[in-house]
Amino acid sequence: MGNTKHEGPMKLEKTPDPKHWVSPVPFGLGKIKPKHIRDTMKVMWENKDNLPYATRILTKGVCDGCALGVSGLQDQTLKGPHLCTTRLNVLRLNTMPEIKEEVLHQDIGELRKMDSSELRKLGRIPYPLSRKPGENQFKRISWDEALDKMAAKVKNIDPKQLAMFLTARGITNESYYVAGKVARFLGTNNIDNASRICHSPSKTALSRSLGIGASSCNYQDWIGSDVLVFWGSVAANNQPVSTKYMYAAKRKGTKIIVINPYYEPSMDEYWIPSIPDSALFGTKIADDVYQVNIGGDIAFMNGIMKHWFEMEEVQQGSAIDHDFINEHTNGFTELKEHVESQNWGDLEQSSGLTRERIEELAMLLAKSKSGVFVWSMGLTQHRFGTDNISQVANLAMLKGFIGREKCGVMPIRGHSGVQGSGEMGSDPFVLPGGGFTPENIDRVQNVWGFEIPKWQGDIVGESIEHAILPDDHERKMKMFYTSGGNFLETMPDPTFIKQCLEEVELRVHQDIILNTSTLVDAREEVLVLPAMTRYEQPGGGTSTSTERMVYFSPEIKGPRIEEARPEWEIYMELAKRVKPDEKHLIEYENAQQIRDEIAVANRNYDGIQHLKEQGDVFQWGGAWLCEGGECPTPDGRGNLLPIEIPERRKTEGRFYVTTRRGKQFNSMIYDEKDPFNNASRYDVLINEEDAKKLEIREGEAIVVYNQYGKLNGYAKFANTRSENVLVYWPEGNVLIPKGVYEKYAGIPEYNTAVIVEKAETFHAQKDTKYVEKRVEELEMETT
């Protein structure tokens, strides 16, 4: 950990600089871009029935959108107000009234005709609900009835048959902590959270490479760094406030590099609404874009290192920081031998980039004295995600970009709740303050006062799959307790997931709104519990940002859903019913007591107990983890790791496919059109030359298919790497294989090989053996 403290927000240069402008035409007229003013007016209209409350949420609460950590309208990076459309889009979740009774209790078949966007707009869940097989509508029940049913089920099953999950929907550290504690109190380690489905390889890789599990640096380190690299991250779309930090970095001379199969329009040009000259004339963000193959990042990074070693042969110290390597790392010789043995032809083929292009970035990085590497799901959601991130750590260590100002590695988080979720222990592989190790188990047991089960818990994907095990199997999931989340729209193979959810005996959905998974049958009963938002939580709550800032978000006065309860309180009440004789071990009178205990259970969070007022914040670990190169590993050194190039599982004429986000927040879709490229949800982004080879015209109906499923869509010509196509998520999940998890971190694979055809060609084959033969060929290539 570091001793240097974050110095607080810095001033932003306000004098316009035309060299960064996109165009002298004001407001990007005639260009495809987000309509920030229009969208803001739309949000105001949607919240017109609760505008004073909505205003208090925006000006007093901590953002429940992305994990940049905006408290009120301020953050710890730059002075001045910050507000983005992502936060505005989710605002209505907090201000809308309850679902009308006649709508909520209508025939379940009518509700099932709605998609999740339509269900969301119905309003908040007003009170506990029940629905059993054969019942065609939800029935209102009391809290006591709901909790007694849940407690009875927990008592009657093996703890290994209970699984819990928490989404990132504005959930506070307090709720994550109590959920993790309650799970172990009830005897199960099957507890998971949304963070793992996005960034578990980041934590796993950074732990083995550097001994850390979070960003080593701050957003301020972007500003004035020599180079800022976004690897598989579309921060402008997913974390829009970050464009203000990019603007500040550009003004300080920082080179911004984007590495992505698709030439992302939002990372090329952006109109930042809170900066006058950018709002008028736009800002050119990326200085260069490297369009790597889907899954080609490891080869690309090996190529960069290979060129560095070639440079070192000519002049030592021209590319690598030998002082840092010698004093603070292990494994340099092994890494060097591994990289030098790589063949340039293999590196080019796998990465999709020429040797000349790889050497361009290698030279830029070699000349840079500082640099920050930022990444997201474009690197993590692969069957080799952990290796991807260890490669990033390799690059950072070879350059000495660790533990000092303007340098670092940053897994940028997509939701305000996820950084704290694992750190609070709501994860099968961790407990508060550390991993699921004998030493940490003993330590936490002493804090909690009860024995923690020692068996390894399942990740949520495995838990769901275990619902279809035989009834007498000890791991068959019989009760699934999920706080938010919609696995029908977030996991691969939605049809299979629906089958699994239907096999669960008791399914409990604790949420603020309905979604499509809430309406799926269960073998015995579905319970729906109304939760409070973070702004309603008595005593306030905390959340942890990407840069490890722990913010206090106060309770905000306003209308309430009468029967909604704080999430941590619901977990606690269940535990007390299951083990009434031991309820003193799990009982809290208020949120402050939870924070007091968190400070002891997770020693990094010593300070959370002092967060009590609006604006209170502290950063655990100091400004830079591994400060001065000292890593929290057993020997204090980072580990350079040789990483093999993954097998490319496709041949000529086939395509790699990956998923993309449009105007949405997680699985919540807010518009059918992508504001950055005008694509619709079923458009398939394809390279124009690839399409021409297949005689596909733009806008033409096409079919994308493989052995897992098929997607009927439309060709949308886009600047993508050849032989790589993008589909929107979650619509494209039908193409993704189920049950494929990364071996180190358990993240699902969200990329695969597909066939792309004109729809008329696909449907013209009267003999289904044609499609079966093509799929069989593809299956042989990808296994």
N, C-alpha and C positions, 0 to 999 in steps of 0.2 A: 504494500500500500504506500501511498505518498504522504508527505508532510505539507506540501504546498497547498494552500487553500485557494479556491476559486475566488476571484476578485469582484464578481458581480458584473452586471451588464455594462457594455461599452457603448460609446457613441457611434452612430452611423454617419458616414460622410453624406452630406445632403446636397452638395453642389452637383448638378447634373454632369454627366460625362458622356457625350454623344458617341464616343467610339464603341460603347457597349450597346447602343440602341439597335433594335431590330429594323426599324423603319421610321422615317420622318412622318409617316401618315399616322395621325393620332388614333389611339385606342385599337390599333390593329384592324382597322376597318377593312373588310374584304378577306380577312384571314380566318382560318379555322382555329378557334381558340375558346377558352371558357369565357362566359359572359358573367363576370363577377358582380357587376352592378345589378343586372337582371336577377341573378340568383339570390343576391342579398335581399332584394325587394320581395322575391318569392317567399323567402324564409320569413320575412316580417309579416307577410300576409298569412302564411300558415299558422303563425303564432299570435295572430291578432287578438284571439280570445284570452291570451295569457301574457301579453306583451310586457307588463311590468316584471313579472316573475322571470320571463325569458331574459330580460335585461339584467336582472340581478345575477342570474346564473352566469352570463357572459362576463360580467364585471367583477364578480366576487368568487366564483368557483374556479377550480382547477379543471382545465379542459379534459373532457372524457373522450376526446377524439384520439389523435396520434400521440406518441410518447415524446414529443418535443418538450413538454412541460411548461405550458403557458398557464400562469396563475392570474385569474382575472383577465386583463388584457396585456399583462407584462410577462417577461421571462428573464432568465439569468444570462442571456447571450447579448442582446442588444437593447438599448433604451428605446422607448417608444411603444406605441400600441401594436398588438399583433392579433389578427383575426383572419381565419381562412374559411373557405366554403366547406371543408370537411367538418369542422366544428359546427358550423351553421346547419349542415345537413342533419347531424345527429341531435340537434337542439330539440326538435319536436318530440323526440322520445321522452324528454323530461317534462314537457309542458302539456301534452295532450290529455284530454279527459279520459275517463274509463270507457270501455266498450259498452254500448247500449245493450240492455238486458235482452231485448228481442232479437238482437243480432247475435249475441254470444250464445244464446240457447236455441238457435235455429237448427234445422236438420244438419248433421255433420257433413252430409253429402254436398250441401250448398257451400259450406265453409271450404270444403276440399276443392271446389272449383276455383278458389282464389289462389294466387301465388303469394309468396312471402311479402312482396311489396304491398299487395292489396290487404293482406292480413295485418300488416304493420299499421296501416292507416286507419284501421278500425278503432284503435285506441289502446289504453292500458288494461291489463288484466285486473279486474276489480276485487276478486275474492277467490278463495280456494275452490277448485273444480274437480269433479270426478267423472270418469266415463269408463264403463265396463264393456266387455264384448257383447254385442247385440244391442247396446243402447245407441240410439241415433242422435243423441244430443248430450252436451255437458250438463251435469247436475251440480248445483251449488251445495257445498258442504262447509262445515265450520273448521276452524284451524285445529281444534282439538281432535275432530274426526280425522283430518288429514294426517296429523302428526302421530296419532295412535295407530293408524293403518301402516304408516312407514315404520314405526317402532316395532310393531308386531312382525312385520316382514323381516326386519333386520335380526330379530331374535330367533326366527325360524329357519334361517339359512346359514350356511358356512360363510364366515367373513370374506373368504376368497370369491364368493358369489355376489358380492356387493361391489359396485364400481361407482365412483364419483368423478364428475368433470366440472370445471369452471371455465367459462368463456372469458373474453377480455372486455365485456360490455361494461365499462365504467366501474368494474368491481374494484374495491379498495384493498389495500394491504391487510387491513383488519379482517376482512371477510376471507381472503385467501389464507391467512394465518389460522383462523378458527376452523375453516374447512379442513386444512391439513391436519390439525390437531384432533378434530372430531373423527376423521377417518381412522387414524391410528387408535383412538380411544375405543372405536367400534370394532377394532381388530383387523382392518383392511389397509393394505398399501396400494390398492387399486384406485389411486387418485391422480388425476392428470389435469392439464390446463391448456388453453389455446396457444400459449407461448411455445410449447414444445412442438406443435404442428408447424410452427413457422421458423423458430430459431434454435431448436435443440442442438443441431450440429455446431452452431456458433459457440454455445457454452461448452460442449464437449471438446471441440477442437482448441479453443482458447485455454481450456483447463490443461490439456495435455501439452500444449505448446508453450504457454506462458504462465500457467497456474492461476488464471483469472477466469471469471465467468460473465464478464460485462465489458462495456466499452472502456478502453484504457484512457480515453481522452474526453474533451468537451467539444461542444459546438463552436466555441470561440477559437479552438485550435484550427478550424477550417480557415479562419480569417487571417490571411497573411502567410499561410503555409505556402511553400513553393508549389506544391501540387496536391490536388484533391481528387481522388479517384473514386468514382461510383461504380461498383461492380455488381451487376445484376440487381440494381436498385433504381426505381423510378421515383425518387424522393419528391419531385415536383408534383406528381400526381397523388402519391400516398401520404406525404407529409408537406403540404403546400407552404406552411410557414417557413420551411427550410429554404425556400427560394430567396427569402430575405437574407439569410446567412450566406447563400451562394453569391448574391449581389454584393454583399459586403466583402466577400473574399475576392471577387473580381476587381473591386475597387482598390484592393491592396496588392493586386498583381498576381494572385493565385491562378495557376493553370488548372482548369477543370477538365477531367478526362472521364468519359462515359464508356463503359464496356457492356455491351448488350447485343443480342442477335438482331433486335429491331432498333432502327434509328429513331429513338423516342422523340416525338415532336416537343413534348413538355420539357425535356432535358436539353433541348436545342434552343428554343425561344420561349420566353415566358413573360407575361405582363403581371407584375407584382402589384396588387391593388393598394398596398399600404406605403408604397414609395412613389411619389408623384411622377418623376420622369420615367420610371418603368411602367407605371400604369398608363401613361400616355404613349410611350414609344417602344415599350418592350425592352427586354434584356437578353442579349446573346449569352447563353450559359456555357455550353460545352465548347471548349477549344479544340477538341478532337473526339471522335467516336470510333471505337474499335468493335466491329461487328463480328463477334466470335460465334462459333457454332454453339447451339444448345449442348451443354455438356463438354465444351471444348476448353474450359477455363484452366484446367490443370495443365494441359499441353501448352497453352498460352503462357502461363506463369513459368513453366519449365523452360520455355524458349527465352523468356526475359532473363532468367538466371543463367542460362547457357551463354547468352551474349555477354552478361556481366563477367563470367569467368574467362571468356575470350578477351575481353577488355583488360582484365587483370593480368593476363599473360603478357600483354604489351606494356602495361604500366600499373604497378601495384598501387591500390588505393584509388584507382580511377572510377571504380563503381561500387566497391564494398567498404563498409566501415569496419576495418580489421580490429581496431581497439575495442569496439562494442562486441564483436564476435569473440575475441580472445578472453575478454573479461566477464562476459555475461551469457554465453551460450554453450551448448553441447551439440555435437553431431556435425560440425562443419565439414570435416573430411568426408564423411559418409555421404552427405548431401552433395558435395562437389563431385564426387566420383559418380554418383547416380545421375546427376544432371548432365555431366560431360559425356556419359554413355548414350544419351538420347540422340536419335537421328533427326536431323532437321526436316527431312521429308515426312516423318511420322508426326512431328510437332505441327507442321503446316497442315497436314491432312486432318488431324484431330481438331485443331483450333479453328480451322477455316480461314486462317490469316497467312499471308506470305511471310517469309523470313524477313523481308525488308520492313514490313509493317511492325512485326514483333520487335525488331531492332530499334525502330523509331521510339516506341514507348520505353524500351530498355535504356536508350540513351537519355531520354528526358528524365527518367527516374534516377539514373546514374549521376546526372548533374545536379539533382535537387538535394538541398541540404536539409529539407524538412518535407514531410508528407503525411497525409491522413488517408487511410483506406476505409471506405464505407461500403457495406454490402447489405443485401437483403435476400429475399427468397429466390432470386435468380441463381444464387450460389448454394443456398441451403437445401432446397427441396429436390435433391437428387439422391440416388442410392449411394452416392459417394460425397454427400454434402460435407461431412466432417473433414475429409481429405481436401476438399475445396478450400475450407477456411484455414486449415493448417498451412496450405500453400500461401495464403495471404499473410499469415504470421511469418512464414519463411522470408517473404519479400521484405516485410517490415523489419525483421531482425537483421537481415543482411545489410540493410541500409542504416540500422541504428535508429529507426523511426519509432522507438518505444520509450516511454517514461520521461518525455520532455516536452516542452512547449512546441506547439504547432505540429505535433506528431502524434500518431496513434492508430489503433485499429478500432473500428466502430461498427458493430452489428446494429443498424438503425431499426428501431422498433416501430411497429405499425399501429400500436394501440396503447393508450395510456396505462392500462393495467398490467401489461404482460411482463415488464421487467421485474416487478415485485413478486409475481406469482410464484416462480421457482424459489426466490430468495425467502419466501414465507413458508415453503415446504409443501405446497400443493402440487406435488410431482412425485412419481414413483421412484425416482432416483435420488431425491434430495430430502433433507430435513432443514429446518431453519439453521442458517449459519454454516452449512456444509453438505457434503454428500451423504449417501446412505451407507456410511462406514461404521464399523463397530465402535470406534472412538466417538464419533458424532452421535450415534444412537445412545451411548451411555450418557453423554453430556446432556442431550435433550431430555432423556428419561428423568434425569435429576431435576430438570426445570419443571417438567410436566407432572411428575409424581406418579406415573403409571408406566407399565411395560409396553414398549413398542414392538409390534410383530416384526420378526426378523426376515421373513420370506420376501423375495423380490416381487414388487407389484407389477401389474401389466400397464403398458401404454394404452391409451384409450382406443386406438384402432384394434388392438388385440382383444380388449375387453368386449367391444361390440361384436367382433367375430365369434367370441366365446359364447354368445347368446344362442348359437345354433348347435352347441355341443349337446351330447345326450343329457337327459335330465339328471342322471346320477353322477355326472362328472363334477369333481370338486371345484373346477374352475368355470363351470357354466354360469354365465352372468344371469342372475335371476332378478336382481334389483339394480336399476340404473338411475342414479340421482344426478341430474345435470342442471347446472345453473347457467341458463342461456345456451347458446350453441344450436346449430341446425346441421346435423350430420348428413341429412339428405342433400345438402347443398355445399358441403365443404369436403367431403371424403370422396375418393375414387369409387366408381361403380355404384351409383345411387340406388339401382334396383336391388342389388345385394344388401346394401345398408338398410333399406326398408324391410327386407326379409328378416334381418337381424333384429331390428327394433321391434318388430311384431312378435318375436319369440321371447322377449323379456317379459317376465311375469308381472312385475310392478315397475312402471316407469314414472319418474317424477321429474316434471319440468318446472323449475323455479326461474321465473322470468318477469319481464315487465310487459311483454307483448306476445302474441301468438305467432308461430311460424308453421311451416308445412309439417315439420316433424312432430309438433305438438298434436297433430290430428291423426297420427298413425295409431292403429290399434295396438293393444298389448294383450298378453294371454289372460291376465287377470284384471288389471286396472291401470288406467292412466290418471295421474294426479297432476294438477297444474296449480302452482303456488305463486301469488303475487308478491314480487320483490320491490323494495324501495330502490330508487336511484341513489347515486352517491351524494347528491345534493339534498336528499331527504333524510339521510342517515343521522339519527340523533348523536350529538357529540362530534359530528364531522368524521372525516376519514382522510387517509393519505394515499398517495400514489407515487410511484418511482419512475422517473424519466429515463430515456436512453442513456443520458450522461450521469446516471446515478444520483440525481437530485431527488430528494424525498420531500414532496410538497404536502402541505396541509390544506384540505378543501373543506371549508366550514359548512355546517348545515345552513341552508338558505330558506328563509321564510317564504311561504307560498302555499298554494292549494295542495292537498294531499289525497292520495287514494286511500280511503279510510282503513281498509284491511291489509294494505301492503306492509310488509315488515322488513327490517334490516336483514340482509342476507346472513350475517354472522349470528344473529339472534335465532334464525330458523335452524341453522346447524346445531346450535347449542341446545335448543329446546328438544330436538330429536334425540341428541345424546343423553339428555337428562331422563327422557322416557325409557330409553333402552337400559340404562344403568342408573336407576334412581338412587341406589345406595352410594354411588361414587360421584354424584352430580357436583359435589364441591370441587372436584378436580377440573371441571370443565365450565364452571359458571362464571359469567362476567356480569357486573351490574351496568357497565357502560363501556363505550369505545376507548376511553382513557385507560381503563384497566388493561385492555388488550395491548395498547401501545406500550404501556409499562412492561408488560411481559415480553413483547417482541424485542425490546431493547436488551433483555437478558438472554433470550433464546437465540437471537442472531446478533452477535457482538458488533457486526458492521453497522447495525442499526441503532447503536447507542447514541441517542440524540432524538430519536423519534418520539420519545416520551415527553419532550419539551415542545413539540409542535401543537399549538393550541389555538392560534389566531390566524385569521386571513393573512396571507403573505409569509407565514412561517415556512422555512425551508432549510435543509442542510444537505450536504453531499457526502455520502459515505465513500471512504477510500481516498479522499483528497482530490486535487485537480487531475493528477495522473496516476493511474495504477502502474506498478513496476517502475516507479520514479527512480531515476538514476540507473536504470537497467536492472535493478534488484527485483527478481520475480518471486512471488509467494509459492515457489516450488520447493521440494525437500532440500535441494542444494542451492537455491537462490538463483538458478540459471534457467534461461529459456532453452527449449529443445527444438533444434532444426531437424526436420523429418523428411526423409526421401519419400516422395509420393509418386506412385505409378500412374501412368496415363490410363484412364478407364477404357474398357472396350467400347468401340463404336458399334452399336447394335442396329445397323441398317446398311443397305447397299444402294447402288446407283438406281435412281428412279423412285426411291422411297423418300420420306420426309421425317425429320424430327418435328415433334409438336410440343409446345409448352403453353401454359395458360397466362392470361393477361387480365388486368383489372381495368374497368372503364370508370364511368361515373358511379362509384359505389364505395361503401365502407365495409370492409370484410365482405360478408355475403349479402349485405343490404344494398340493393340496387336503387339508385335514385333517378336514373334516366336511361332510356333505351339507346341513346346516342352517346358515343364517346366524344367529349368536347374537344379532344386534342387531334382527332383524325376523322371525325364524323362517321365512324364505323358503327354499325348496329350490333346488337348482342350476338347474332348468329353469323356475322361476317367472319370470314377466315382470312387473316392477313397473310398474303403470299407474295413472293417475289414475282415481278411482272415477267421476267424472262422464263422462270420456271413454269408459270401459267401458260405462256405462249407455246412452250414445248408440248404441253398437254392439250393445246388448242382450246384453252379456257379463256373466255372473255371476262372483263371486269363486270361484276354484278351478276354473273351467270350462276345458276344453281349448281352446287357441287356437293359431293359426299366425301367426307373424311372418315375412314374406317380402319379398323384393325381387328385382332382376335378378341378384343374386349368390348367393342361397341362401335356405333357409327353416329356421326353428327351430320345432319342435313343443314347446309349453310350456303353462303354466297361468297364468291371470290371478291376480295377487296385487295387491289394491288397496293403494296406497301414496300417501304425500303427495309426489307428483311434480308438477312444473310441467305444466300441461295440454299435450297434444300431444307430450309427451316420455316415452319409455319406457326402462327399464333392463333389460338382460339380463346374466347372469353371464358372466364371462370365465374360461376360454377357450371355454365352451360356445357363446357367442354369436358367435364369430369367423366362423361360416359366413355371417353377414350382411354382413361387412365387405369392401369391394372390395379386390382385390389390386392391387399396383403403383401405389397412390396415395401419393405421398410429398410432404411439405412442401418447398417449393422452396428454402428457405434451409438447412435442417438435415437434410433427408432422413428425417424421422421418418414412420412409417406413419400413415395416417389411421385412427382407430378409431371414427368416428362416421359415420352415414349415414341416409338416409331409408328408411322401411319402410311396409308395409301390415300392419295388424293385423286379423285376422278370427276369428270363431268357427271352431273346427276342423270342426264339422259343416257349416258353410257352405262352407268351403274344399274339403272332401273330397266334398261332395255334387255338385260340378260334374263331371259325367261328361265333358263336353266340355272338354278342356284349353285350348281357345281362351279361355275365361273368365279363367283365371289369366294366360295369355299377354297378353291385352288389358290387364289391370290392371297387369302388370309393364311393358308397353310404355308405358302412360300415365305410370307412375312414372319410367321411364327418360327419357322426354321432359322431365319436370319437373326432373330432377337433372343434366342435361347442358347 
